[in-house]
């Protein structure tokens, strides 16, 4: 397993191998695009360079099926046992990849869940969470200014999102780790919009959009529901079916949001289109204009997928929270029903996975584990950490793309109560 100096690590292009430090901590994963600023962080954590482990090509399995049928989506109900031909293991010993006791940092989430975050990701996690909390607070202030007719400084919102973009470039998994999907009444409109913005930017970056357009898509997603603040609480929190008049009032909120966002100085066309169109649906059943398919901007389709996931995973007055896996199931059901864009949903799965980071699964041998990383090559084979009844690590992390003798048999609720 060769060690190469930092000067030889390819920049600004997808990596073809995994890169580890001296302790076996994964710093950069295959497929990740490394920027110069990422190397600065890695240099502070490793001396002289990184060990490189080439990734073998996948044989059979989900990757081959998707290449043959690019429209295919993995079905959550059939997640157990999805496989194919075994994939050759990496050239590095298991202990180097996942076996070292100090290779995975144990970080307490700001919510009640503990999440075990890998290597370089753990180093950025706390800083990203602080930016997330500041973004929720700052967004609330900006939204209030917009609603009373005061123009707000666009750069303040852009600076917040630019901070997220820096973390997303380090590791897209940060979005899934940082966002909070409350299972109770702690959900707020402000937190919902920041969650949608982060996920929209993550998927847009994965799809290869330039940084400027990614930022503007995040701007639109962050302010897409600002018009809902003018909808009375009696409608927004009604646990029962809405009347025709109440439904119409809700469906007009994107137009009110457009009026508010236009008070920004130099607001971009992309941000306005995302605000206006992310509630549209591919079959024309959405609102406010009933647009369909190609008449919906591609980034608005991405934002729509993120919005459906966040809404379905979180608590609502008319139903309990469905959790991250429930959010994925709802999103896939909407794709099959012709409501959401399949390409945007597949990109979302590439970033978040069928089993999102932080969710809990039961393996075929009965082991309960927490998802550490989504399976990008095979959506139903994430990397997981076995946990005991107290929610503490009970062994080494398991990369199910390499362990073909194990698979996810089902999803389990969080061992911790919601707050």
C-alpha positions as CSV (number, residue, x, y, z in Angstrom):
1,X,0.0,0.0,0.0
2,X,2.0,3.0,-1.2
3,X,2.2,6.4,0.5
4,X,2.3,9.4,-1.8
5,X,3.1,13.0,-1.0
6,X,0.3,15.6,-1.0
7,X,1.7,17.1,-4.2
8,X,0.7,14.0,-6.1
9,X,-2.9,13.9,-5.0
10,X,-5.0,14.9,-8.1
11,X,-7.0,18.1,-7.7
12,X,-10.3,19.3,-9.2
13,X,-11.2,15.9,-10.6
14,X,-12.9,12.7,-9.2
15,X,-10.4,10.5,-7.3
16,X,-9.9,7.0,-8.5
17,X,-8.8,5.6,-5.1
18,X,-9.2,6.0,-1.4
19,X,-6.7,8.0,0.6
20,X,-5.9,7.2,4.3
21,X,-3.7,8.8,6.9
22,X,-1.1,7.0,9.1
23,X,-3.8,5.8,11.5
24,X,-6.0,4.3,8.9
25,X,-8.5,7.2,8.9
26,X,-10.2,7.7,5.5
27,X,-9.4,11.3,4.4
28,X,-10.6,11.3,0.8
29,X,-12.8,8.7,-0.8
30,X,-12.9,7.5,-4.4
31,X,-15.1,9.7,-6.5
32,X,-14.6,12.8,-4.3
33,X,-13.3,16.0,-6.0
34,X,-10.4,17.4,-3.9
35,X,-9.7,21.1,-3.8
36,X,-6.6,22.8,-2.5
37,X,-8.3,23.9,0.7
38,X,-9.1,20.2,1.4
39,X,-5.4,19.4,1.2
40,X,-4.6,22.1,3.7
41,X,-6.9,20.4,6.2
42,X,-5.4,17.0,5.4
43,X,-1.9,18.2,5.8
44,X,-2.7,19.3,9.4
45,X,-3.8,15.8,10.2
46,X,-1.2,13.7,8.4
47,X,2.6,13.9,8.0
48,X,4.3,13.6,4.7
49,X,1.4,12.3,2.6
50,X,-1.4,9.7,2.5
51,X,-1.7,6.0,1.8
52,X,-3.5,5.2,-1.4
53,X,-5.8,2.2,-2.0
54,X,-7.1,1.6,-5.5
55,X,-10.8,0.9,-5.8
56,X,-11.6,-2.2,-7.8
57,X,-14.4,-2.0,-10.5
58,X,-17.8,-3.3,-9.4
59,X,-18.9,-6.5,-11.0
60,X,-22.6,-7.1,-11.4
61,X,-24.9,-5.8,-8.6
62,X,-26.7,-2.5,-8.7
63,X,-24.0,-0.6,-10.6
64,X,-24.3,-2.9,-13.6
65,X,-28.1,-2.8,-13.5
66,X,-28.1,1.0,-13.4
67,X,-25.7,1.2,-16.4
68,X,-28.0,-1.1,-18.4
69,X,-31.1,0.8,-17.3
70,X,-30.4,4.4,-16.3
71,X,-34.0,4.9,-15.3
72,X,-34.0,2.1,-12.7
73,X,-34.5,3.1,-9.0
74,X,-33.8,0.8,-6.1
75,X,-37.0,-0.1,-4.3
76,X,-36.8,0.3,-0.5
77,X,-39.2,-2.7,0.0
78,X,-36.7,-4.9,-1.7
79,X,-33.6,-3.6,0.0
80,X,-32.8,-6.8,1.8
81,X,-30.5,-9.1,-0.1
82,X,-30.0,-6.9,-3.2
83,X,-26.6,-8.1,-4.4
84,X,-25.2,-9.6,-7.6
85,X,-21.7,-11.1,-8.1
86,X,-19.2,-10.5,-5.3
87,X,-16.9,-7.6,-5.8
88,X,-13.2,-8.1,-5.4
89,X,-12.0,-6.7,-2.1
90,X,-9.6,-3.8,-1.9
91,X,-5.8,-4.4,-1.8
92,X,-5.5,-3.0,1.7
93,X,-6.0,-5.1,4.9
94,X,-9.3,-4.8,6.6
95,X,-7.6,-3.2,9.7
96,X,-6.3,-0.4,7.6
97,X,-9.7,0.4,6.1
98,X,-12.0,0.1,9.1
99,X,-10.4,-1.9,12.0
100,X,-8.3,0.7,14.0
101,X,-9.9,1.7,17.3
102,X,-9.0,5.3,16.8
103,X,-10.0,5.5,13.1
104,X,-13.5,6.7,13.8
105,X,-14.3,9.7,15.9
106,X,-17.4,9.5,18.1
107,X,-19.3,12.8,17.9
108,X,-22.4,13.8,19.8
109,X,-25.1,15.2,17.6
110,X,-26.7,18.5,18.6
111,X,-30.0,16.5,18.7
112,X,-30.6,13.4,20.8
113,X,-28.9,11.0,18.4
114,X,-25.3,10.0,18.5
115,X,-23.6,9.6,15.2
116,X,-20.2,8.1,14.6
117,X,-18.5,10.2,11.9
118,X,-15.4,9.1,10.0
119,X,-12.0,10.7,9.9
120,X,-11.8,14.0,8.1
121,X,-15.6,14.3,8.2
122,X,-15.6,14.3,12.0
123,X,-13.0,17.2,12.0
124,X,-15.4,19.4,10.1
125,X,-18.6,18.3,11.7
126,X,-18.8,20.6,14.7
127,X,-17.9,23.7,12.6
128,X,-20.6,22.8,10.1
129,X,-23.2,22.3,12.9
130,X,-22.4,25.8,14.2
131,X,-22.9,27.3,10.8
132,X,-26.1,25.4,10.5
133,X,-27.5,26.7,13.7
134,X,-26.4,30.3,12.8
135,X,-28.0,29.9,9.4
136,X,-31.4,29.0,11.0
137,X,-31.3,32.0,13.3
138,X,-30.1,34.3,10.5
139,X,-32.7,33.1,8.1
140,X,-35.4,33.8,10.6
141,X,-34.3,37.4,10.8
142,X,-34.0,37.9,7.0
143,X,-37.4,36.3,6.4
144,X,-39.0,38.7,9.0
145,X,-37.4,41.7,7.2
146,X,-38.7,40.6,3.8
147,X,-42.3,40.1,5.1
148,X,-42.5,43.6,6.4
149,X,-41.3,45.0,3.1
150,X,-37.7,45.8,4.1
151,X,-35.1,44.9,1.5
152,X,-32.5,42.7,3.1
153,X,-28.8,42.3,2.1
154,X,-28.5,39.4,-0.2
155,X,-24.9,38.9,0.6
156,X,-25.7,37.8,4.2
157,X,-27.7,34.9,3.0
158,X,-25.2,34.1,0.3
159,X,-22.3,34.0,2.8
160,X,-24.2,31.5,4.9
161,X,-24.8,29.2,1.9
162,X,-21.2,29.7,0.7
163,X,-20.1,28.3,4.1
164,X,-22.2,25.2,3.5
165,X,-20.8,24.9,0.0
166,X,-17.3,24.7,1.5
167,X,-18.3,21.8,3.8
168,X,-20.2,20.0,1.0
169,X,-17.0,20.2,-1.1
170,X,-15.1,18.5,1.7
171,X,-17.7,15.7,2.1
172,X,-21.3,15.6,0.8
173,X,-22.2,13.4,3.8
174,X,-22.0,16.5,6.0
175,X,-25.4,17.5,4.8
176,X,-27.1,14.3,6.1
177,X,-25.1,14.5,9.4
178,X,-25.9,18.1,10.1
179,X,-29.5,18.6,9.2
180,X,-32.0,18.0,12.0
181,X,-35.3,16.2,11.2
182,X,-37.2,16.6,14.5
183,X,-39.7,13.9,15.3
184,X,-41.9,16.2,17.4
185,X,-43.1,19.8,17.5
186,X,-39.6,21.2,17.5
187,X,-39.8,21.4,13.6
188,X,-39.9,25.0,12.4
189,X,-40.4,26.5,8.9
190,X,-37.0,28.1,9.2
191,X,-35.2,24.8,9.9
192,X,-37.1,23.1,7.2
193,X,-36.0,25.6,4.6
194,X,-32.3,25.4,5.7
195,X,-32.5,21.6,5.5
196,X,-33.9,21.8,2.0
197,X,-31.3,24.3,0.9
198,X,-28.4,22.2,2.1
199,X,-29.6,19.0,0.4
200,X,-30.4,20.9,-2.8
201,X,-26.9,22.3,-2.9
202,X,-25.4,18.9,-2.2
203,X,-27.3,17.2,-5.0
204,X,-26.7,20.1,-7.5
205,X,-23.0,19.9,-6.8
206,X,-23.0,16.1,-7.3
207,X,-24.7,16.7,-10.7
208,X,-21.9,18.9,-11.8
209,X,-23.5,22.4,-11.7
210,X,-21.0,25.2,-11.4
211,X,-20.5,26.7,-7.9
212,X,-22.4,29.9,-8.7
213,X,-25.5,28.0,-9.9
214,X,-25.3,25.7,-6.9
215,X,-25.3,28.7,-4.6
216,X,-28.3,30.3,-6.3
217,X,-30.2,27.1,-6.2
218,X,-29.6,27.1,-2.4
219,X,-30.8,30.6,-2.2
220,X,-34.1,29.7,-3.9
221,X,-34.5,26.6,-1.7
222,X,-33.8,28.6,1.5
223,X,-36.5,31.1,0.7
224,X,-39.0,29.0,-1.2
225,X,-41.5,28.8,1.7
226,X,-41.2,32.3,3.1
227,X,-44.7,33.0,1.8
228,X,-46.0,30.3,4.2
229,X,-45.3,32.7,7.1
230,X,-48.3,34.7,5.8
231,X,-50.6,31.7,6.0
232,X,-52.4,31.7,9.3
233,X,-51.3,29.2,12.0
234,X,-54.8,27.8,12.0
235,X,-54.2,26.5,8.5
236,X,-50.6,25.5,8.8
237,X,-51.1,23.5,12.0
238,X,-54.5,22.1,11.1
239,X,-54.3,18.3,11.6
240,X,-57.3,17.6,9.4
241,X,-58.0,17.9,5.7
242,X,-57.9,21.5,4.4
243,X,-60.9,23.1,2.9
244,X,-60.8,24.2,-0.8
245,X,-60.3,27.8,0.3
246,X,-57.5,26.9,2.7
247,X,-55.8,24.7,0.1
248,X,-55.9,27.5,-2.4
249,X,-54.3,29.9,0.0
250,X,-51.5,27.4,0.7
251,X,-50.9,26.9,-3.1
252,X,-50.5,30.6,-3.6
253,X,-47.6,30.9,-1.1
254,X,-44.9,30.6,-3.8
255,X,-46.2,33.7,-5.5
256,X,-46.0,35.6,-2.2
257,X,-42.5,34.2,-1.7
258,X,-41.5,35.6,-5.2
259,X,-42.8,39.0,-4.2
260,X,-40.7,38.9,-1.0
261,X,-37.5,37.5,-2.5
262,X,-37.6,40.2,-5.2
263,X,-36.8,42.7,-2.5
264,X,-33.3,41.3,-2.4
265,X,-30.7,43.3,-4.3
266,X,-29.7,41.6,-7.5
267,X,-31.6,38.4,-7.0
268,X,-30.7,35.8,-9.7
269,X,-33.1,34.3,-12.2
270,X,-32.2,30.8,-11.0
271,X,-33.1,31.6,-7.4
272,X,-36.5,33.0,-8.5
273,X,-37.2,30.0,-10.7
274,X,-36.5,27.6,-7.8
275,X,-38.7,29.6,-5.5
276,X,-41.6,29.6,-8.0
277,X,-41.3,26.1,-9.4
278,X,-40.2,23.7,-6.8
279,X,-43.8,22.9,-5.8
280,X,-44.6,22.1,-9.5
281,X,-44.8,18.4,-10.4
282,X,-43.7,16.4,-13.4
283,X,-47.2,15.4,-14.3
284,X,-48.6,19.0,-14.1
285,X,-50.4,18.5,-10.8
286,X,-48.3,20.9,-8.8
287,X,-48.7,24.6,-8.1
288,X,-48.8,27.6,-8.5
289,X,-48.8,27.4,-12.4
290,X,-49.4,23.7,-13.1
291,X,-46.1,23.4,-15.0
292,X,-44.9,19.9,-16.1
293,X,-41.6,18.2,-17.2
294,X,-39.3,20.4,-19.3
295,X,-41.2,23.5,-18.3
296,X,-39.8,23.1,-14.8
297,X,-36.2,24.3,-14.3
298,X,-33.9,21.3,-13.6
299,X,-32.7,22.8,-10.3
300,X,-36.3,23.4,-9.2
301,X,-36.8,19.6,-9.8
302,X,-33.8,18.9,-7.6
303,X,-35.1,21.2,-4.9
304,X,-38.5,19.5,-5.1
305,X,-36.9,16.1,-4.4
306,X,-35.1,17.6,-1.3
307,X,-38.3,19.3,-0.1
308,X,-40.3,16.0,-0.3
309,X,-37.7,14.1,1.6
310,X,-37.3,16.7,4.4
311,X,-41.1,17.1,4.8
312,X,-41.8,13.4,4.8
313,X,-39.0,12.6,7.3
314,X,-40.1,15.3,9.8
315,X,-43.1,15.7,12.1
316,X,-46.2,17.3,10.7
317,X,-49.4,18.3,12.5
318,X,-51.4,15.6,10.7
319,X,-48.9,12.7,11.1
320,X,-45.8,11.6,13.1
321,X,-42.3,11.9,11.7
322,X,-41.5,9.1,9.2
323,X,-37.7,9.4,9.8
324,X,-35.0,9.5,7.1
325,X,-35.9,6.1,5.6
326,X,-39.5,7.0,5.5
327,X,-38.5,10.2,3.7
328,X,-36.7,8.1,1.1
329,X,-39.7,5.8,0.6
330,X,-42.1,8.7,0.1
331,X,-39.7,10.3,-2.4
332,X,-39.4,7.1,-4.4
333,X,-43.2,6.6,-4.3
334,X,-43.6,10.1,-5.8
335,X,-41.1,9.2,-8.5
336,X,-43.1,6.1,-9.4
337,X,-46.3,8.1,-9.4
338,X,-44.8,10.5,-12.0
339,X,-44.6,13.5,-9.6
340,X,-40.9,13.9,-9.1
341,X,-38.0,13.8,-11.6
342,X,-36.3,10.4,-11.7
343,X,-32.9,11.8,-12.6
344,X,-32.9,14.2,-9.7
345,X,-34.1,11.4,-7.3
346,X,-31.2,9.1,-8.4
347,X,-28.7,11.9,-7.8
348,X,-30.3,12.4,-4.4
349,X,-29.8,8.7,-3.6
350,X,-26.2,8.9,-4.8
351,X,-25.7,11.6,-2.1
352,X,-28.0,10.4,0.7
353,X,-28.6,6.7,0.0
354,X,-31.6,4.5,0.4
355,X,-30.6,4.3,4.1
356,X,-29.5,7.9,5.0
357,X,-26.6,8.7,7.2
358,X,-27.6,8.5,10.8
359,X,-30.5,6.1,10.3
360,X,-30.6,2.6,11.9
361,X,-30.8,-0.7,10.2
362,X,-30.9,-4.4,11.1
363,X,-28.6,-6.7,9.3
364,X,-29.4,-10.2,8.1
365,X,-27.7,-11.7,11.2
366,X,-29.8,-9.6,13.6
367,X,-27.1,-7.0,14.3
368,X,-28.5,-3.4,14.8
369,X,-26.3,-0.8,13.2
370,X,-26.2,2.9,12.4
371,X,-25.5,4.1,8.9
372,X,-22.2,6.0,8.6
373,X,-22.0,6.5,4.9
374,X,-24.5,5.8,2.0
375,X,-23.6,3.3,-0.6
376,X,-22.9,5.5,-3.7
377,X,-22.1,2.6,-6.0
378,X,-24.8,0.4,-4.5
379,X,-27.5,2.3,-2.7
380,X,-28.7,-0.6,-0.6
381,X,-25.2,-1.4,0.7
382,X,-24.1,1.4,3.1
383,X,-21.2,1.5,5.6
384,X,-22.6,0.8,9.0
385,X,-21.4,0.8,12.7
386,X,-22.8,-2.1,14.9
387,X,-24.3,-0.7,18.1
388,X,-25.3,-2.2,21.4
389,X,-28.6,-1.6,23.3
390,X,-27.1,1.7,24.8
391,X,-26.4,3.0,21.3
392,X,-22.6,2.6,21.7
393,X,-20.3,1.1,19.1
394,X,-20.2,-2.7,19.3
395,X,-17.4,-3.6,16.9
396,X,-15.7,-2.2,13.8
397,X,-17.5,-0.4,11.0
398,X,-18.7,-2.7,8.2
399,X,-18.6,-1.7,4.5
400,X,-21.4,-3.8,3.0
401,X,-20.2,-3.2,-0.5
402,X,-17.2,-5.4,0.4
403,X,-19.0,-7.8,2.9
404,X,-21.2,-9.7,0.5
405,X,-22.1,-12.2,3.2
406,X,-24.2,-9.5,5.0
407,X,-27.0,-7.2,3.8
408,X,-29.6,-4.9,5.3
409,X,-32.7,-6.9,6.3
410,X,-34.8,-4.0,7.6
411,X,-35.0,-0.6,9.2
412,X,-35.3,0.0,12.9
413,X,-36.5,3.1,14.8
414,X,-33.9,5.2,16.6
415,X,-33.0,3.7,20.0
416,X,-33.3,7.2,21.5
417,X,-36.5,9.2,22.2
418,X,-37.2,12.3,20.1
419,X,-36.8,15.7,21.8
